[in-house]
């Protein structure tokens, strides 16, 4: 039986709550740090409720960021990418010398985390399970995906196996020596998902259109080009291999079809057929993470001298919807197709 372990989970939104509920149900000690006061009050009063793929209620310890003190040994960071620095920076002084921070986030946040606490106290995590915040105290769990952890430098350290065993309370977890390969690959798929978020339609329905599939593949390919420019070898996951969309690669129709089939199978396993970024734009009407996700790739591309016109156009379209100067609709995808066709010409 796995020894009981204590964790501090910073961010009790979808991912933090899903992981935390499973850890608590397995008997581990969990303290949430959450800035949303309404969410904190609801959890303190009624508990944290998980619905969807798992129906459960737990009564966790929940702190506001200003209430944190003492030594933190194991921190799971589960805030939006734009909140990485403001959420972690005030807590970094409490992190034990032999402690660590695990990023349970979208993006390439391990770089930022290592800058705050040092690479030796940073562990990367790649995950494709998900859910969404429904209301104060309630999170919807969408179901399992992939879950991998690894050291930023690829070494197989002694701390990885115990962490894997504990996190397996949620689902099977694998250790990898190429965590950034998976994180960059997820960024490639994230570019695809950001494109799908520009229209209010289910992701599998968007995939039914050949022109949109080709354009979305080109977005993924630009991310792959940047990853390779910075020395990262992207991996395939959940049946999706972003490398088949690499610019300049001779098209392999079978491999490309297999990548999209892997995506279809992934979405068939989930009750919610739309992405979190679509929910930000269409439901919550709030700023997305695009600048910290796709925008971060664009910045790396400029540093490396890698042209990414499709990604640049994608970021601008998302910004237009955020500002309210553009509406969600198929015309956004048509605009991206036009950019793709121009670059192919």
N, C-alpha and C positions, 0 to 999 in steps of 0.2 A: 504493500500500500504506500502511495506517495506521501511523504511527510507534509504536514500542513505548513503553508508558506504565506507570508504577509505581503500584500501588494498595495501600492498607492496608485489609483487610476485617476489621471488628470483628464477630466472631461467625461461626463456621464451621458453623452449623446448616444447615437446608435451603436457605434462600435464599442465604446467604453462600457456601456450598459450591458450589451450582449456578452462580452467577455466577463465582466464583473459578476453578472448573475450566475453564469456557469461556474465560476470559481467559488462563489459563495455556496452554491448548492453542493459543490464537491468538498466543502468543509474548510476552505482556505479563508484567511483573514483579508478583507478588502476594505479600504477606506477610499471613498470617492472625494475628489476635489472638483467642485463645480461652481462656475461663476453665475449661472442663471438662477437668480434667487427664487423665482416661482417654481422652478424644477426642484431646487433644494428643499423648499418648504413642503412641496408635495411628497417628496421621498421621505422626509422626516416624519410627516404626518401619516401617510398611507402606505409607505413602502415604494419600492421600485417594481413596476409591473412590466413584464415582457409578454407580448402577444405574438401571434403569427405562427412561426415554425415551432415555438415553444411557449406554452402558457405557464407563467410562473410569477410569483410575487416574493420579494425578499425585503428585509428591513436592514439596509446597510448603514454604516457610519458615513455621514456626508458632511464635508467641511466646505466653507467658502475659502477662496484663496488666502484671504487675510487671516484665517484661523489656523493655517498650517504652521507647525513647529516641530522641533525634534529631528531625529535622524531618519532619513528616507533611504531604504536599501534597494527596493525594487519598484521602479516607477514605470507605469505603462501610460504613455502619452497618447491621448485619443481625442485631441482637439482638431479643429479645422487647421489646414496648413497656414492660413494667414495669422493664426493665433499661436503658432509654435513658440516664437520668441517671447511675446508678452506673457504667455502662460508658464513657460519653463524658467525664464530668467530669474524671477523672484524666488523660485523653489530650488535653484541650483545650489545655493549655499547650504541647504539642508541635506544634500545628497552625500551619502557616505563615500569615503575614499574608495572602498571596494564595491560600491553600489553600481547600479546601471539604470539607464533609461531605454525603454523599448518603444520605438515609434510604431503605433498602430494606426497610421495615417495614410492618406493618399499623398502622392508626390514623392519628392526626393528629400524629405525632411531630415534624414540621417546626417546630411551635410551640415545643416543648421545646428542640430543637436550636438554633434561632435564639436562644433565651434563654441558651444556654451559650456559643455561639461567634459570635453575631451573624447577622443575616439575610443580610449580604453574603457570609458564608462557608457558607451553607446552600443546598442544592439539593433540591428535592422530586422524588420518584419514585413513580409509580403502576404497580403490577404485579399481574398475576393469574395468572402461572405459579406453580408450587409444587412441593412435594415434602415429604418428612419424614425426620427423623433415624431411622435404623434401628438402628445400633449404633456404638460407638466406631470412627471412621475410615470409616464407610459411610453414605451419604445416598442416598435414593431420589428420583429426579427424575420428577415426574409429567407433564411435558410443557409445551408453550408456552401462553401466554395473551396478554395485552396488556402492553406496556411503554412508559411515557411518562415524560419528565423535563421539569422546568420550574422557573423561578425563582419563589420565593414571591410576589414582587410582580408577576409576569406579564411582565416585560420579556424581550426576546429577546437575551440577552447573548452575547458572543463565545465564552464557554466551553462553551456548550451543544452546539454542533455537534461539536467534537472528542470530547466525552464521549459523545454519541450514537453516533458512529462506532466508538468503542472498545467500548461496551456491545453493539453490534450483533453482536459475536462470539457472543453467546448467541442472539439472535433480532432481528428488526426492531424498532427503537426510534423513537418519534416525539417531537418537541418540541411542547409545548403552552404556551399563554399563560394557561391556567386550570388549573394543577396542583391547586389546592385544590378546584376543581369536580369533578375525578376522585376525589380523596381522600375527599371527603364522600360522593360517590356510592358509592364502595367501602364506606364505613361503613354506608350504607343496605343494601347487599347483605350486609355483615357481620352486620347485625342479623338478616337472614333466615337466614344460616348458623348463627348462634348459636342461633336457635330450632330448627333442624333437629338440632343437636347434643344436644338433650335427649331424643332417642330413638335407640336403636341400630337404625337403618334407613338404607338408601341414600338420598341426597338426592333423586334422581329419583322414588323410590317415595313419598316424602313429598309431593312435588309432585302426585302422582296424586289426592290428596284435596282436593276443592274447598274445604272449610271451612278446611283448614290453609293452602292457598294464599292465601285471603282474609286470614287472620290474619297470615301472614308478610308479605303486601303492606302491611298496616297498620303493621307494625314498620318497614318501609322508609320508609313515608310519614311517620312521626314524625321520622325522621332528616332527611328532606328539609325538613320544616317548621323544624327547628332550623338547618339549613344556610342556608336563606333568611333566617332571622332574624338571622344574623351576617353577611349580605351576600354569601353564596357562591351561585353558580349551578351546581347539580349537573349533571354531564354524563351521557350514556349511554355504555355500553361493553359489549363482548362481547354485543351484542344485548339488553342489559338497560337499560331507562330507568326509574330510580327515581321520576322526576317523575310518572309515570302513577298513582302511589299517594299523591300529595300529599293531605293531609286537606282536605276542603272542595271538592275538585275534582270536577266531574261525572264519574262513572265512564265510561270509554271502553273498552268490552268488547274491541274489536279491539286497542287499544294494550296493554291488560293481558295479553291472550292472547299478543301478540307478545313481551312481556317474559319471560313464562314459557317460551315456545318458545325464546327466546335462551338461557335458562338450561339447558334440556334439551340443546340443541346443545353448549353449553359442557361439560357433564358427560359427554356422549358421547365427547368427545375425550380424556378422562382415565381412566387405569386405576383410580384410587382414587376410589370414589364417595362418600366421606365426608370431612368437614372436619377441619382441624387441631384445632379446639376440641373436637370429638367425641373425637378421639384423646387429648387431654389428660384428658378426663373418664372415658372408658371404658377406655383402654389404660394410660396412664401414671398415672392416679389422682392427678393433681397440680393445683395451682392454675392457672386459666386466665388469659387476659389481659382478661377481661370488664370489670374495673374500669377498665382503661386504654383500652378501646375503647368499648363501649357505655356504661360508667360515665362516660367523659369527655363523651359526647354528652349524657347526663342532666345533668351539671353545667352544661354550656353552656345547656341548656334552662332550667334553674332561673335562671341569670343573666339570660336573655332573657324569662323569664316565659311560656315555651311549655310547655303541658301535654304530658307524655309517659307516661301511665299504663301503656301496653303495654311500653315499654322498661324502666320501673321494675320491672314484674312479671317481665320476662325476666331482669333482673339478679338478682333475689331467687331465682328458680328455679335459676339456675346456682350461686349461692352455696349453696343447700340441697344440691345434688348434691356440690359441693366439700366441704362439711362432713360429708357422709355421712348427713344427715338425710332425704334423698330419693334415690330410685333413678331411673335413666334409664328412660323408658317413654312410651307414647302419652298417658298421663294428664297429663304435663307440657304437651303440645301442647293437650290438651283444656282445661287450666286457662287457657292463653293465649287460646284461642278464647272462653272465657267472659268474659274481660276485654274482648276485642275486641267481643263482642256487647253487653256492658253499655255500652261507650262509644258504640256506634252507636245505642243505643236513645234 
